[in-house]
Amino acid sequence: MGYFKDNIVCHFGSSMISGFVTTCSSLPLDIAKTRIQNMRTIDGIPEYKGVMDVWVRTVRKEGFFSMWKGFTPYYLRVGPHTVICFIFLEQLNSFYRQRFMS
């Protein structure tokens, strides 16, 4: 039934992949948020107009892959979090199924 057995190794691998996907998709938003929070106001005019403005200026000035600066530390923070959450959730589901559904 499928390629993988439903065990803790499968849960660990899938949660690490989930952490990777989460990091890839949320890091550009986090970079934009951080730059907006730290922006200067010059003569009453803010440095950026919004998230798209941050992205466009950053890509033009620093390159496309600058949207994922700090990938490793971000992944090292998100990866273990998703592993712990998903393994804990799956173990609770397994316990519930064994205890109350059988």
WOCOR-V748784 format. One record per pair of residues at least 24 apart in sequence whose ideal C-beta (glycine too) atoms are under 10 Angstrom apart, sorted by the first residue. I is the first residue (numbers start at 0). J is the second residue. Records with the same first field share a line. If there is no record, write none. Layout:
I: J ; J
This chain:
5: 89 ; 93
6: 89 ; 93
7: 86 ; 89 ; 90 ; 93
9: 89
10: 82 ; 85 ; 86 ; 87 ; 88 ; 89 ; 90 ; 93
11: 82 ; 85 ; 86 ; 89
12: 82
13: 81 ; 82 ; 85 ; 86 ; 89
14: 78 ; 79 ; 80 ; 81 ; 82 ; 83 ; 84 ; 85 ; 86 ; 87 ; 88 ; 89
15: 74 ; 78 ; 79 ; 81 ; 82 ; 85
16: 78 ; 81
17: 77 ; 78 ; 81 ; 82 ; 84 ; 85
18: 73 ; 74 ; 75 ; 76 ; 77 ; 78 ; 79 ; 80 ; 81 ; 82 ; 84 ; 85
19: 70 ; 74 ; 77 ; 78 ; 81
20: 77 ; 81
21: 73 ; 74 ; 77 ; 78 ; 80 ; 81
22: 67 ; 69 ; 70 ; 71 ; 72 ; 73 ; 74 ; 75 ; 76 ; 77 ; 78 ; 81
23: 66 ; 67 ; 70 ; 73 ; 74
25: 73 ; 77
26: 66 ; 67 ; 68 ; 69 ; 70 ; 73 ; 74 ; 77
27: 53 ; 54 ; 57 ; 58 ; 65 ; 66 ; 67 ; 68
28: 53 ; 54 ; 66
29: 66 ; 69 ; 73
30: 54 ; 57 ; 65 ; 66 ; 67 ; 68 ; 69 ; 73
31: 57 ; 66
33: 69
